[in-house]
Amino acid sequence: MKLTDDADGQFFFADTTNDLLWDAGDGDAKFRIQGGALTGVKFVQGDLSGNGQTQLGLADTNKFYFESGNFSWTPGTDAGDIDFFFAPNVGLTTVGTGDWNIGGRDCVMKVGTDDFIFVDANCNDGWDGQPSDGKFRIQGGNETGIYFVIDDKIGLFTATKYYIESGNFSWNPATDTGDIDGFFAPNVGAVVGVVVADFNGDGVEDFAKIVDDDFIYVDLNGNLLWDGQPTDGKFKIEGGGLTGPYLAGSFQGQDGGVGQFDGSKIYVDGNGTNAPDGAWTPGAGSETVEFFAPNTGGIQGAGAGSYGAP
């Protein structure tokens, strides 16, 4: 899926047929939320209905908008389309979803401009304050980096270190043994992206970080440590230099892989293991380059999920 914001306006393009191609009029979807009129928004997605299908959404500084899973936006007539206020007036830097209360459906989180993380812990699609919902900082808000969600826990990647809270929406490594921090490919540059998928097929999510020289470092063995190649993965897509957002997921039924949009094309390393020596060879293994919704530049967001029927 990609979210564009160009001369044609803000549109979602969803690969509901799961073939990495844009099949206009043949099962794939194109739609807008709020008529494409929202500005300064962040892309967000998750299984908010709990039926196994990924729903697409947007968040502005104090409100979330999610379509029902039918890839349209008609609040009032489509009961599944929802919008709700969540922790208003705190700014917005990052959004995400997770099954915080292990209730079988995803709920939202947001990070404000002061690095406080607000979590819809009771999953009622609203902000109820503490203790019903969660509010905390990682490392006291004193670290600069990229926030991410992995296995329904919230983490932060900095240039050399990562931090993942235990799932109780607090951060106190001295007393909470579930809070972890560690080094992963340290001293390799500023982190510009973090993506999450099950890269080794063990049913547990793993992370990959992208640094400012376009190298992708993938925790292939899932031990939250950098073990070097070939145990872990390191590569560039197309030798680096692409400008679009990164994404990760289980593409076409394979184990998790990392991809990147660039203009009208998507580049996918099918299972994360095809470039352990830093090579990128389209046509080899499951590495794929395809056109997807061509002539729609200005990519604002990208994601992978279960967009077809659950």
C-alpha positions in Angstrom: 0.0 0.0 0.0 1.2 3.5 -0.7 -0.2 6.9 0.3 0.4 9.7 -2.2 0.2 13.4 -1.8 0.8 15.0 -5.2 -0.9 17.1 -7.9 -3.8 14.6 -8.0 -4.3 14.9 -4.2 -4.0 12.5 -1.3 -4.9 8.9 -2.2 -4.4 5.5 -0.8 -3.5 2.7 -3.3 -3.9 -0.7 -1.8 -2.7 -4.0 -3.4 -5.7 -6.1 -2.4 -4.7 -8.8 -4.9 -1.3 -9.3 -3.3 0.6 -9.5 -6.6 2.8 -6.3 -6.1 1.2 -4.8 -9.2 -1.4 -2.1 -9.6 -4.5 -3.8 -11.0 -6.8 -0.8 -11.5 -10.3 -2.0 -11.9 -9.4 -5.5 -11.1 -9.5 -5.8 -7.4 -7.0 -3.2 -6.2 -8.3 -0.1 -4.4 -7.9 3.7 -4.6 -9.6 6.0 -2.2 -9.3 9.1 0.0 -10.0 9.7 3.7 -11.9 13.0 4.3 -11.7 13.8 0.7 -7.9 14.1 0.9 -8.3 17.4 2.7 -6.3 16.5 5.8 -2.9 18.2 6.1 0.1 17.4 8.3 -1.1 13.8 8.9 0.7 10.6 9.6 -0.2 7.2 8.0 -1.3 4.5 10.3 -2.8 1.0 9.9 -3.9 -1.9 12.0 -6.6 -4.6 12.5 -9.0 -2.5 14.5 -11.9 -4.7 14.0 -10.1 -7.9 15.1 -11.1 -9.9 12.0 -7.6 -10.3 10.6 -7.9 -7.6 7.9 -5.6 -4.5 8.0 -7.5 -1.2 8.0 -5.9 2.0 6.7 -6.0 5.3 8.5 -4.6 8.8 9.1 -3.8 10.7 12.2 -3.5 14.4 12.7 -2.5 16.2 15.9 -5.5 15.1 17.9 -7.7 12.7 15.8 -7.5 9.3 14.1 -9.5 8.3 11.0 -9.8 4.6 10.0 -11.7 3.1 7.1 -13.6 -0.1 7.7 -11.6 -2.4 5.5 -13.6 -1.9 2.3 -11.2 0.8 1.1 -13.6 3.7 1.0 -14.5 6.5 3.3 -18.2 7.2 3.9 -18.8 8.0 7.6 -22.5 8.0 8.5 -23.3 5.3 5.9 -20.5 2.9 6.5 -20.6 1.9 10.2 -17.1 0.6 10.1 -15.5 3.9 9.3 -14.5 5.6 12.5 -12.8 8.8 13.7 -12.0 9.6 17.3 -10.1 12.1 19.4 -7.0 10.7 21.2 -4.8 12.6 23.6 -5.6 15.9 22.0 -3.3 19.0 22.0 0.0 17.1 22.5 1.4 17.4 19.0 2.3 14.4 16.9 5.5 12.8 15.7 4.7 9.1 15.5 1.7 6.9 15.4 1.2 3.1 15.5 -1.1 0.3 16.5 -0.8 -2.9 18.6 -3.0 -5.4 20.6 -2.1 -3.7 23.8 -4.5 -5.6 26.1 -4.2 -8.9 24.1 -7.9 -8.6 23.3 -7.7 -9.7 19.7 -7.8 -6.3 18.0 -5.3 -3.5 17.4 -5.6 -0.1 19.1 -3.7 3.1 18.7 -0.7 4.8 20.2 0.9 8.2 19.4 4.0 10.0 20.4 3.7 13.7 21.1 6.3 16.4 20.4 7.5 16.2 24.0 8.3 12.5 23.5 5.5 11.3 25.8 3.9 8.1 24.4 0.1 7.9 24.7 -1.4 4.4 24.5 -5.0 3.4 24.2 -4.4 0.6 26.7 -8.1 -0.2 27.3 -8.8 -0.3 23.5 -11.9 1.9 23.5 -10.8 4.2 20.7 -10.5 7.2 23.0 -8.2 8.9 25.5 -9.3 8.2 29.1 -6.2 9.4 30.9 -4.2 7.3 33.3 -4.5 4.7 34.7 -7.0 3.5 32.1 -4.7 4.4 29.3 -0.9 4.6 29.2 1.4 7.6 29.2 5.2 7.3 29.5 8.6 8.3 28.1 11.4 6.0 27.1 14.7 7.1 28.7 12.9 10.2 30.1 12.5 11.5 26.6 16.2 12.3 26.3 17.0 10.2 23.3 16.5 11.1 19.6 15.5 8.4 17.2 12.7 6.5 15.6 9.8 5.0 17.5 8.3 1.6 16.4 6.0 -1.2 17.5 7.2 -4.8 17.8 5.1 -7.7 19.1 2.6 -5.3 20.7 5.4 -3.5 22.6 6.7 0.0 21.9 10.3 0.7 21.2 12.8 3.4 20.2 15.9 3.2 17.9 18.7 5.7 18.3 21.9 5.8 16.2 23.5 3.0 18.2 21.0 1.6 20.6 17.4 0.3 20.8 14.9 0.4 23.8 11.8 -1.8 24.0 9.3 -1.5 26.9 7.8 -4.6 28.5 4.2 -4.0 27.5 3.1 -2.3 30.8 3.5 1.2 29.3 6.2 2.4 31.6 10.0 2.6 31.4 12.1 1.6 34.4 14.8 -0.9 33.4 16.1 -1.0 37.0 12.9 -2.5 38.4 11.0 -3.9 35.3 13.0 -6.9 34.0 10.8 -6.8 30.8 12.2 -3.5 29.7 15.2 -4.2 27.4 17.9 -2.1 25.7 20.7 -3.3 23.5 23.1 -2.5 20.7 22.3 -3.3 17.1 24.8 -2.5 14.3 26.2 0.3 16.4 28.2 3.3 15.0 26.9 2.9 11.4 25.1 6.3 11.0 21.9 8.0 11.9 18.7 5.9 11.8 16.2 7.1 9.2 13.8 4.2 9.4 12.8 1.1 11.3 10.6 -1.7 9.9 9.2 -4.8 11.5 8.2 -8.2 10.1 8.8 -11.9 10.8 12.0 -12.2 8.9 12.8 -15.8 9.8 9.4 -17.5 9.9 9.3 -18.3 13.6 6.1 -16.5 14.2 7.8 -13.6 16.2 8.3 -10.2 14.8 11.9 -9.0 14.2 13.2 -5.5 13.4 15.4 -3.9 10.7 16.9 -0.5 10.8 17.8 1.8 7.8 20.6 4.3 8.3 21.4 7.5 6.4 23.7 5.8 3.9 20.8 3.6 2.8 22.1 0.4 4.2 19.5 -1.9 5.8 20.5 -4.0 8.8 18.1 -6.9 9.4 17.9 -9.0 12.6 17.4 -12.2 10.6 17.9 -14.6 13.6 15.6 -12.6 15.9 17.9 -12.4 18.9 17.8 -8.5 19.1 21.6 -8.4 18.5 23.8 -7.6 15.6 25.7 -10.8 14.7 27.2 -9.6 11.4 26.8 -11.3 8.1 25.7 -13.9 7.1 23.8 -14.5 10.4 22.1 -11.2 10.0 21.4 -9.2 6.8 23.0 -6.0 5.4 22.2 -4.6 2.0 21.1 -1.7 -0.1 18.1 -1.7 -2.4 19.2 -0.8 -5.9 22.5 0.3 -4.5 20.9 3.0 -2.5 19.8 6.4 -3.6 16.0 5.8 -3.8 13.9 8.4 -2.2 10.7 6.7 -1.2 9.6 5.2 2.2 10.6 1.7 3.3 8.2 -1.0 4.4 8.3 -4.6 5.5 5.9 -7.5 5.6 5.1 -11.0 4.3 5.0 -10.4 0.6 3.1 -13.0 -1.4 3.1 -15.5 1.4 6.8 -15.6 2.0 8.7 -14.9 5.2 9.1 -11.3 6.0 11.1 -9.0 3.7 12.0 -5.4 3.3 10.8 -3.2 0.5 10.9 0.4 -0.7 8.7 2.6 -2.9 10.2 5.0 -5.3 7.9 7.0 -7.5 5.9 4.5 -9.5 7.9 1.4 -8.6 8.2 -0.9 -5.6 11.3 -2.9 -4.8 11.0 -6.0 -2.5 13.6 -8.3 -1.0 11.2 -11.2 -0.7 12.4 -12.9 2.4 15.2 -10.7 3.8 17.9 -13.3 3.1 18.8 -12.8 -0.5 21.4 -10.1 0.0 23.4 -11.1 3.1 26.6 -9.9 1.4 25.3 -6.5 0.6 24.2 -7.3 -2.9 20.9 -6.5 -4.6 20.3 -8.5 -7.7 16.8 -8.1 -9.3 15.6 -11.4 -10.8 17.6 -13.5 -8.3 15.8 -15.4 -5.7 12.6 -13.5 -4.7 13.9 -10.0 -5.2 11.2 -8.2 -7.2 10.9 -4.8 -9.0 7.3 -3.9 -10.1 5.3 -0.9 -11.2 2.6 0.0 -8.7 0.1 2.9 -9.3 2.4 4.6 -11.7 2.6 8.4 -12.2 1.7 9.1 -8.6 4.7 10.8 -7.0 4.8 12.5 -3.7 4.7 9.3 -1.6 3.6 10.2 1.9 3.5 6.7 3.5 3.8 3.0 2.8 2.8 -0.2 4.5 2.2 -3.9 4.1 -0.7 -5.8 5.5 -3.6 -8.2 4.9 -5.6 -5.9 2.7 -7.7 -8.6 1.0 -10.6 -10.4 2.5 -9.8 -11.8 6.0 
